[in-house]
Amino acid sequence: MLETGKTAAVVARDLGVHEGTLQTWVHRAKARAAAEAAGGLEESERDELRRLREENRQLRRENTEIGMERDVLKRSVVLWVKEATK
């Protein structure tokens, strides 16, 4: 195909795979090569980036909740101190 000049059907038959499977492999290889040439990310790197972004969103939510709990506790302490000093 790319290197031999053979058609996809001939190469697929030689490899013992379906022509559509071979075309998918070639398409993915070209996409990876183009992304790497452009300084882009590989598929595994994109998967990791998605996972890390989701983890970051979750941690931000938890941080917000903890901040709110801290504020409630601060207010409670202020009220408790006011009551105790009366």
C-alpha positions as a Markdown table, in Angstrom:
| # | Residue | x | y | z |
|---|---|---|---|---|
| 1 | Met | 0.0 | 0.0 | 0.0 |
| 2 | Leu | 2.0 | 2.9 | 1.3 |
| 3 | Glu | 5.4 | 1.4 | 0.7 |
| 4 | Thr | 4.8 | -1.4 | -1.8 |
| 5 | Gly | 2.3 | 0.3 | -4.1 |
| 6 | Lys | 0.0 | -2.7 | -3.7 |
| 7 | Thr | -3.7 | -2.2 | -3.4 |
| 8 | Ala | -5.4 | -2.4 | 0.0 |
| 9 | Ala | -7.2 | -5.6 | -1.1 |
| 10 | Val | -4.0 | -7.3 | -2.0 |
| 11 | Val | -2.2 | -6.3 | 1.2 |
| 12 | Ala | -5.2 | -7.3 | 3.3 |
| 13 | Arg | -5.3 | -10.7 | 1.6 |
| 14 | Asp | -1.6 | -11.2 | 2.1 |
| 15 | Leu | -2.0 | -10.4 | 5.8 |
| 16 | Gly | -5.1 | -12.4 | 6.2 |
| 17 | Val | -7.2 | -9.6 | 7.4 |
| 18 | His | -10.4 | -7.9 | 6.1 |
| 19 | Glu | -9.7 | -4.9 | 3.8 |
| 20 | Gly | -11.8 | -2.6 | 6.0 |
| 21 | Thr | -9.6 | -3.5 | 9.0 |
| 22 | Leu | -6.5 | -2.7 | 7.1 |
| 23 | Gln | -7.9 | 0.6 | 6.0 |
| 24 | Thr | -8.8 | 1.4 | 9.6 |
| 25 | Trp | -5.2 | 0.6 | 10.7 |
| 26 | Val | -3.8 | 2.8 | 7.9 |
| 27 | His | -6.1 | 5.7 | 8.7 |
| 28 | Arg | -5.1 | 5.5 | 12.4 |
| 29 | Ala | -1.4 | 5.3 | 11.6 |
| 30 | Lys | -1.7 | 8.4 | 9.3 |
| 31 | Ala | -3.7 | 10.3 | 12.0 |
| 32 | Arg | -1.1 | 9.5 | 14.6 |
| 33 | Ala | 1.7 | 10.5 | 12.3 |
| 34 | Ala | 0.0 | 13.8 | 11.5 |
| 35 | Ala | -0.7 | 14.5 | 15.2 |
| 36 | Glu | 2.9 | 13.8 | 16.1 |
| 37 | Ala | 4.2 | 15.9 | 13.3 |
| 38 | Ala | 2.0 | 18.8 | 14.5 |
| 39 | Gly | 3.2 | 18.3 | 18.1 |
| 40 | Gly | -0.2 | 16.8 | 19.0 |
| 41 | Leu | -1.0 | 14.1 | 21.4 |
| 42 | Glu | -1.2 | 10.4 | 20.8 |
| 43 | Glu | -4.4 | 8.5 | 21.6 |
| 44 | Ser | -3.2 | 7.2 | 24.9 |
| 45 | Glu | -2.1 | 10.7 | 25.9 |
| 46 | Arg | -5.5 | 12.1 | 25.0 |
| 47 | Asp | -7.1 | 9.4 | 27.1 |
| 48 | Glu | -4.9 | 10.3 | 30.0 |
| 49 | Leu | -5.6 | 14.0 | 29.6 |
| 50 | Arg | -9.4 | 13.3 | 29.6 |
| 51 | Arg | -9.0 | 11.2 | 32.8 |
| 52 | Leu | -6.9 | 13.9 | 34.5 |
| 53 | Arg | -9.3 | 16.6 | 33.5 |
| 54 | Glu | -12.2 | 14.6 | 35.0 |
| 55 | Glu | -10.2 | 14.0 | 38.2 |
| 56 | Asn | -9.4 | 17.8 | 38.4 |
| 57 | Arg | -13.1 | 18.6 | 38.1 |
| 58 | Gln | -13.9 | 16.2 | 40.9 |
| 59 | Leu | -11.2 | 17.6 | 43.1 |
| 60 | Arg | -12.4 | 21.1 | 42.5 |
| 61 | Arg | -15.9 | 20.1 | 43.5 |
| 62 | Glu | -14.6 | 18.5 | 46.7 |
| 63 | Asn | -12.4 | 21.5 | 47.4 |
| 64 | Thr | -15.5 | 23.8 | 47.1 |
| 65 | Glu | -17.5 | 21.6 | 49.5 |
| 66 | Ile | -14.6 | 21.5 | 52.0 |
| 67 | Gly | -14.3 | 25.3 | 51.8 |
| 68 | Met | -18.0 | 25.7 | 52.5 |
| 69 | Glu | -17.8 | 23.3 | 55.5 |
| 70 | Arg | -14.8 | 25.3 | 56.8 |
| 71 | Asp | -16.8 | 28.5 | 56.6 |
| 72 | Val | -19.7 | 27.0 | 58.5 |
| 73 | Leu | -17.4 | 25.8 | 61.2 |
| 74 | Lys | -15.8 | 29.2 | 61.5 |
| 75 | Arg | -19.2 | 30.9 | 61.9 |
| 76 | Ser | -20.1 | 28.2 | 64.5 |
| 77 | Val | -17.0 | 29.0 | 66.5 |
| 78 | Val | -17.7 | 32.7 | 66.4 |
| 79 | Leu | -21.2 | 32.1 | 67.6 |
| 80 | Trp | -20.0 | 29.7 | 70.3 |
| 81 | Val | -17.4 | 32.2 | 71.6 |
| 82 | Lys | -20.0 | 35.0 | 71.7 |
| 83 | Glu | -22.4 | 32.8 | 73.7 |
| 84 | Ala | -19.6 | 31.7 | 76.0 |
| 85 | Thr | -18.5 | 35.2 | 76.8 |
| 86 | Lys | -21.9 | 36.5 | 77.7 |
